[in-house]
Amino acid sequence: MIKKLIFTISFLMAFAVSAQKMNDNEAVAATAEKFRLAMISGEKTELESLILPELTYGHSGGHIDDAKEFVEKLVSEKSDFVTIDITNQTVNIVGNTAIVRHHFYATTADFGKAPGDVTLDIVLVWVKTGKNWKLLARQAVKSEKKK
């Protein structure tokens, strides 16, 4: 009887941990989608609600923005994403940290520049703060893959 009880409790605990991880995966994916939409809209409040003040945002050309510079570039349309398409996204959660990788294809209308296309591979590092996921780091590398 005791063995059955221990087995049942162990099974339920494993199921609960698995369900929590699935819920976190879904929450991270939903937050990444909100982030994609906020990058297109350039809405300052929404952008700020999704990032940590310690954000490090690495561009494929080597420049690194802090949180303030990242937000200001999008709000001022110095960086202006008209569309952003995400493909091949994976989410891997380790404790309260999530690593998201995806292919990023965007059309741009950056202030003072001709319209352009961007094809990148991205890694995002999200941290769970309370019940929310916030972006801590992002790094892009140029990609040959097309949409």
N, C-alpha and C positions, 0 to 999 in steps of 0.2 A: 504493500500500500504506500509506504513512504517513497519507494522508488518511483511509483507512478506519479505521485504528487510532485516530487522533484523534477521528473521529466516534464510534466505539464507546466510547471512554473518556468523551467528553462525554455521550453518552447514558446510560451507566451512572451517572455522577455526578449527572445530573439526576434519574434514577430514584431514586437513594439519597436525595437531598434531599427529593423528593416523598414517599417512603416514611417518612422521618423526620418530616415535617410531619404526615402522616396518623397516625402513632403518637402524636405529641404531641397532636393533636386528640382522639384517643381517650382518652389519659391525662388530659387536662384535663376532658373530659366525665365520666370516671369519678371524678375527684377532686371535681368539682362535685356529683356524686351522693352521694359520701361526706359532703360538707359538708351537703347537704340532710338526710340521715339523722341526722347529728350534731346539727343544729339541733332536730330533733324529739326526739331522745333526751336532749339536754342533758348528754351524757357529757363531762365536763371534759377528760379525757385525749385523747379523739378530737378534740374541738374544737381544743385547743391544738396537736395534731399537724398540723392543716390550715391554720394561720394563721401569719403572721410577727409577731414582737413589735411591729413598726411599724404594724400594722393600723390603718386608719382606716375606720370602719364608719358610713356615713351613713344616717340614717333619713329617711323621706319627710317627716316633720314638721320636719326641720332639725337635730335633735340628732345629734351625732357621738360615737360611742363609740371608745375606744382598745381594744386587745386585751384588757386585763384586765377592763374594764367589759363588753365584749361577752360574754366567757365567763361572767362572774359573773351577768349577767342571765339567761342560759339555764340555768345550773346551779341557781340559786336559784328558778327558775320565775317570776321577775318578768316575764320574757318566756317564754311557754310555747306552743310550736307543737304542736297536736294533729295536724294534717296540713299538708303543704306539697305543692302540685302545681306543677310547672314545665312550661311549654309555650313553643313558639316559640324554643327556645334556639339561639343561634349562637355559634360559637367562631372567633375570629380570632387567629392567632399571628403575632407580630412579634418575631423574635429569641428571647429567653428570657422574653418577656412574652405573656400570653394575655388577651384581652378577651372576656369571656363576657357576652352579653345574653340575658335571658329574661323571660317573663311569670311572675309569682309569685302564686299564689292559696293562701291558708292559712286554716285555722280556728285560733283561739287560745283559751287558757284562762289568761290572765295572772293572776298572783297578785293577789287583791283586786279583780278586775274581772269583769264579766259576760263570758260567751263571746262571741267576735267573729269577724268575717271580715276578711281583708286582701287587697286586690287591688292589686298593684304591678308596675311595670316596674323591672328591676334591671340594673345593670351591675357586673360583678365583674372585678377585675384580679388575675390570678395571675402569679406569678414562679417560674420554674424554678430551684430550688436543688439542685444535684447532679442526682439522678434524679427528684426530687419536685417537685410544683407546690404552692405555698403562697399563700394569699390575702393580698394586700397592701392592697387597697381594695375597698369595696363602697358603692354609692350606690343608693338607692331613690327612685322618684317615684311618686306616686299615679297610678292608671290607672283608666280607665272600663271597660276590657275585663273581661268576665266569663269564667269558666272555660269 
